[in-house]
Amino acid sequence: MRLIGTVKGEKEAFKFYTFLQEEGIDCSKDPVSGQEEAFEIWVMHEDQIENATHWLSEFQKDQNDPRFETKAHPIDTKGVAENQGGQEPLQVRALRFRQKRRSPMPLTRLIIIICAALYFWNGYQMSSIAKENDKPEMYTLTPLMVALSYDMPTAANRMELSREIFKEDGVGDDAVWDGFYGVALGWPESKKELDAPLFVQIREGEVWRLFTPCLLHGGLLHILFNMLWLYMLGRQVEERLKKWQYIALTLIIGILSNTFQYLMSGPLFIGYSGIVCGLAGFIWMRERIAPWEGYPLQKGTLIFLGVFIFGMLALQIVSFVLIRFQLAEFSMNIANTAHITGAFTGALLGRIPFFSKGGG
């Protein structure tokens, strides 16, 4: 979708918009912010832009040119139908269909369904294990999490306990990667943890772990927050990209954000928020370099996400200082590295023509 120009006057803008529709040019008109009686004309398809631009130039020369007199009002279908014996013209019916049509966004919906199914499945396993072993649910590592987490330590797998719990209980002497953040908190005593093996299960062929932590969620608010953002951002991207472009974009953002989070904090992290931030970064970049693609994301939405991401980063820094110098216990269980990596990855991918609308 590309902006070809503006028309002053609501009546005149509607007249030109109607003319383009009758010419078979798929377009829309939107009021210009801050300007009364001015409307932007957007053309949906690249192959129609040259023709539409030509007609706009002609229209601006003489708006009363008989060529721009339309045969039917594209929305006043009641009057048209009466004149046509109760039958709407094919062109009017096609326009109504385009106005009502909404993208089915099958991939975004599928991801939401998968995340929801895994959330309830994991919750069921968590409750079952907690009842059987009389353990608090917050300390339970379910079989589903063991199977889908990034690179689950052998000791944690065996004990079905979180990293913190088996460290406190003194079980499992196996070297486990705890992330650069954990090493920095315990330095210099934690220096030996730098020798822990990395990507153990992934190097054994379990490559799905590179992405699958994105599909797991730890609480109701966690999954609701992420899925609402995915619904809002994902559908905008899916409407403008081919399915395999959208899949590639999602996989690249997910794998990179997961990998950097693993290096920073170890394997115990979950959630789709890294990809959500990546989609926001992608849309932000496309709006900057290709505004004609028409991503309808409000500036305030991006500001909110930016404030959230860097606000959480600031709190994480405060938490690190307080814990490192034993001033207070203020732990932040938020995957800030995944958020930041996702946002920057999405913005970077947004600059690549391969991920443009109609590209690839």
C-alpha positions in Angstrom: 0.0 0.0 0.0 1.4 3.4 -1.0 0.3 7.0 -0.4 0.0 8.8 -3.8 -1.2 12.2 -2.6 -3.9 14.2 -0.9 -7.2 15.7 -1.9 -8.8 18.7 -0.3 -12.5 18.6 0.6 -14.4 15.6 1.8 -16.8 15.6 -1.1 -14.0 15.9 -3.6 -11.9 13.2 -1.9 -14.9 10.8 -2.0 -15.6 11.6 -5.6 -12.0 10.7 -6.6 -12.0 7.7 -4.3 -15.2 6.5 -6.0 -13.7 7.1 -9.5 -10.7 5.0 -8.7 -12.9 2.1 -7.4 -14.8 2.2 -10.6 -11.5 2.1 -12.5 -10.7 -1.1 -10.7 -8.1 0.5 -8.5 -8.2 -0.8 -4.9 -7.7 2.2 -2.7 -8.6 3.9 0.6 -9.0 7.5 1.8 -8.0 8.6 5.3 -8.3 12.1 6.9 -5.0 14.0 7.3 -4.2 14.5 11.0 -4.3 18.1 11.9 -5.8 19.3 8.6 -9.5 19.8 8.1 -11.1 18.7 4.9 -7.9 17.0 3.6 -7.7 13.3 2.8 -4.8 11.0 2.0 -5.3 8.6 -1.0 -3.7 5.2 -0.5 -3.4 2.6 -3.3 -3.3 -1.0 -2.2 -1.3 -2.6 -5.0 2.0 -1.6 -6.4 1.0 -2.4 -10.0 -1.8 0.2 -9.9 0.2 3.1 -8.4 1.3 4.6 -11.8 -2.2 4.6 -13.2 -3.7 6.0 -9.9 -1.0 8.7 -9.8 -1.9 9.7 -13.4 -5.6 10.0 -12.5 -4.8 12.1 -9.4 -2.8 14.5 -11.5 -5.7 14.8 -13.9 -8.2 15.2 -11.1 -6.2 18.0 -9.5 -6.1 19.9 -12.8 -9.9 19.9 -13.1 -12.1 18.3 -10.5 -15.2 19.0 -12.6 -13.9 17.0 -15.6 -16.8 14.8 -16.8 -14.5 11.8 -16.8 -14.6 11.8 -13.0 -18.4 11.6 -12.8 -19.2 8.2 -11.2 -22.0 6.0 -12.3 -22.9 4.8 -8.8 -22.3 5.9 -5.2 -20.2 3.0 -3.8 -21.8 3.0 -0.4 -25.4 4.1 -1.3 -26.2 0.6 -2.3 -29.9 1.0 -1.3 -30.7 3.5 -4.0 -28.7 1.6 -6.6 -30.4 -1.6 -5.7 -33.8 0.0 -6.2 -32.7 1.2 -9.6 -31.4 -2.3 -10.5 -34.5 -4.1 -9.5 -33.2 -5.1 -6.1 -29.8 -6.3 -7.4 -26.6 -4.5 -6.5 -24.1 -4.0 -9.3 -21.3 -6.4 -9.3 -18.8 -3.6 -8.7 -20.7 -2.4 -5.6 -20.9 -5.9 -4.2 -17.1 -6.3 -4.8 -16.4 -3.0 -3.0 -18.6 -4.0 -0.1 -16.8 -7.4 0.2 -13.4 -5.6 0.3 -14.6 -3.2 2.9 -15.9 -6.0 5.2 -13.2 -8.5 4.5 -10.7 -9.1 7.3 -7.5 -11.1 7.1 -8.0 -14.6 8.5 -4.3 -14.4 9.8 -4.1 -18.2 10.1 -0.5 -18.4 11.3 -1.0 -15.8 14.1 -4.1 -17.7 15.2 -2.3 -21.0 15.1 0.5 -19.7 17.3 -2.0 -18.3 19.8 -3.8 -21.7 19.9 -0.5 -23.6 20.3 0.6 -21.3 23.2 -2.7 -21.6 24.9 -2.8 -25.4 24.6 0.8 -25.7 26.0 -0.1 -23.3 28.8 -3.0 -25.5 30.0 -1.1 -28.7 29.4 1.8 -27.4 31.5 -0.5 -26.2 34.2 -2.1 -29.6 34.4 1.3 -31.3 34.7 2.4 -28.8 37.3 -0.7 -29.4 39.5 -0.3 -33.2 39.2 3.3 -33.2 40.1 2.8 -30.8 43.0 0.0 -33.1 44.4 2.1 -36.3 44.0 5.3 -35.0 45.5 3.8 -32.5 48.0 5.9 -29.7 46.5 5.0 -26.1 45.9 3.9 -25.6 42.3 6.4 -22.7 41.8 9.3 -25.2 42.2 7.9 -27.8 39.8 9.7 -28.4 36.5 7.2 -30.3 34.4 8.0 -32.9 31.7 6.7 -30.4 29.1 9.2 -27.7 30.3 12.0 -30.3 30.4 11.2 -31.2 26.8 10.8 -27.7 25.3 13.2 -25.5 27.4 16.3 -24.1 25.7 19.0 -26.5 27.0 17.7 -28.2 30.1 20.5 -29.2 32.5 20.8 -32.9 33.2 20.7 -32.4 37.0 17.5 -30.3 36.7 16.0 -32.9 34.4 16.7 -35.7 36.8 15.5 -33.9 39.9 12.6 -32.0 38.3 13.6 -29.0 40.3 14.4 -25.4 39.3 18.0 -24.3 39.0 17.8 -22.3 42.2 16.3 -25.2 44.3 18.8 -27.9 43.4 21.7 -25.4 44.1 20.3 -24.6 47.5 19.7 -28.3 48.3 23.3 -29.2 47.2 22.1 -31.8 44.7 23.5 -32.3 41.3 27.2 -31.5 41.1 27.1 -31.4 37.3 28.5 -28.2 35.8 25.4 -26.2 34.6 25.5 -23.0 32.6 24.0 -20.3 34.7 24.5 -17.4 32.4 26.8 -14.4 32.4 24.4 -12.6 34.7 24.7 -15.3 37.4 28.5 -15.5 37.0 28.7 -11.7 37.4 26.5 -11.8 40.6 28.7 -14.4 42.2 32.2 -13.3 41.0 34.9 -14.3 41.7 33.6 -17.5 43.4 31.5 -18.2 40.3 34.4 -18.0 37.9 34.5 -21.8 37.6 31.0 -21.8 36.1 32.4 -20.3 32.9 33.7 -23.8 32.2 30.2 -25.2 32.1 29.3 -26.8 28.7 27.0 -24.8 26.4 24.2 -25.9 24.1 24.6 -29.5 25.4 21.2 -31.0 24.2 21.1 -28.8 21.1 24.4 -30.1 20.0 22.9 -33.6 20.5 20.4 -32.8 17.8 17.4 -31.4 19.8 17.4 -28.3 17.7 13.7 -27.5 18.4 14.9 -26.1 21.7 16.3 -23.1 19.9 12.7 -21.8 19.4 10.3 -23.7 21.6 10.8 -21.7 24.9 8.8 -19.0 23.1 5.7 -21.1 23.2 5.7 -21.7 27.0 4.3 -19.3 29.6 4.4 -19.3 33.3 1.2 -17.5 34.4 -2.2 -16.3 33.2 -1.2 -12.7 33.0 2.0 -13.7 31.2 0.3 -15.5 28.4 -2.6 -13.0 28.1 -0.2 -10.1 27.8 1.9 -11.8 25.2 -1.0 -13.1 23.1 -2.8 -9.8 23.1 0.3 -8.1 21.7 0.8 -11.0 19.3 -2.7 -10.6 18.0 -2.3 -6.9 17.5 1.2 -6.9 16.0 1.3 -10.3 14.3 -1.8 -9.8 12.2 -0.4 -6.5 10.8 2.7 -8.3 9.7 0.9 -11.4 8.4 -1.4 -9.3 6.3 1.5 -7.8 4.5 4.0 -10.6 4.2 3.8 -14.0 2.5 3.3 -16.9 4.9 6.8 -18.2 4.6 8.2 -14.7 5.0 6.2 -14.4 8.3 7.4 -17.8 9.4 11.1 -16.9 8.7 10.7 -13.6 10.5 9.2 -15.3 13.5 11.8 -18.1 13.6 14.8 -15.7 13.3 13.6 -13.4 16.0 12.7 -16.3 18.3 16.0 -18.2 17.9 18.2 -15.1 18.3 16.3 -13.7 21.3 16.3 -17.2 23.0 20.0 -17.7 22.4 21.1 -14.4 23.8 18.8 -14.9 26.8 20.3 -18.3 27.4 23.8 -16.9 27.3 22.8 -14.2 29.7 20.7 -16.1 32.2 20.9 -19.9 31.6 18.2 -22.1 30.2 15.3 -21.4 32.6 13.3 -18.8 30.7 10.0 -18.9 28.7 7.6 -16.6 26.9 6.8 -15.1 23.5 7.7 -11.6 24.5 11.0 -11.6 22.7 9.2 -12.2 19.4 6.5 -9.6 20.3 9.3 -7.0 20.8 10.8 -8.2 17.5 7.5 -7.6 15.6 7.3 -4.1 17.1 10.8 -3.3 16.1 10.1 -4.7 12.6 7.0 -2.6 12.2 8.8 0.5 13.5 11.5 0.1 10.9 9.1 -0.6 8.0 7.1 2.5 8.9 10.4 4.5 8.7 11.7 3.2 5.4 8.5 2.1 3.6 5.5 4.0 4.9 3.5 3.1 1.8 3.2 -0.4 3.2 0.6 1.1 5.6 1.3 -0.5 9.0 -1.4 1.1 11.1 0.5 1.0 14.4 0.1 4.1 16.5 3.2 5.9 17.6 2.0 5.8 21.2 1.9 2.0 21.1 5.6 1.8 20.1 6.5 4.4 22.8 4.7 2.3 25.4 6.6 -0.8 24.4 9.9 1.1 24.3 9.3 2.5 27.8 8.4 -1.0 29.1 11.5 -2.7 27.6 14.0 -0.1 28.8 12.2 0.5 32.0 12.5 -3.2 32.8 16.2 -3.0 31.8 16.7 -0.2 34.3 15.1 -2.2 37.1 17.3 -5.1 36.2 20.4 -3.0 36.6 19.1 -1.7 40.0 18.4 -5.3 41.0 21.9 -6.4 40.0 23.5 -3.6 42.0 21.4 -4.4 45.1 22.1 -8.1 45.0 25.8 -7.9 44.0 26.6 -5.6 46.9 24.3 -7.4 49.3 22.2 -4.3 49.9 18.8 -6.0 49.4 17.1 -9.0 47.8 15.4 -7.6 44.7 15.2 -10.3 42.0 13.8 -9.6 38.5 12.5 -12.7 36.7 12.1 -10.9 33.4 13.8 -11.9 30.2 15.2 -8.5 29.4 17.9 -9.8 27.1 15.3 -11.5 24.9 13.2 -8.3 24.8 16.1 -6.1 23.7 17.6 -8.7 21.3 14.2 -9.3 19.8 13.5 -5.6 19.3 16.9 -5.0 17.6 16.6 -8.1 15.5 13.2 -7.1 14.3 14.4 -3.6 13.4 17.4 -5.1 11.5 15.2 -7.5 9.5 12.9 -4.6 8.7 15.7 -3.0 6.7 16.1 -6.1 4.5 14.2 -6.0 1.2 13.5 -9.7 1.5 11.0 -8.9 4.3 9.2 -6.1 2.4 5.6 -6.3 1.3 5.7 -8.3 -1.9 9.4 -9.1 -1.4 11.1 -12.4 -1.2 
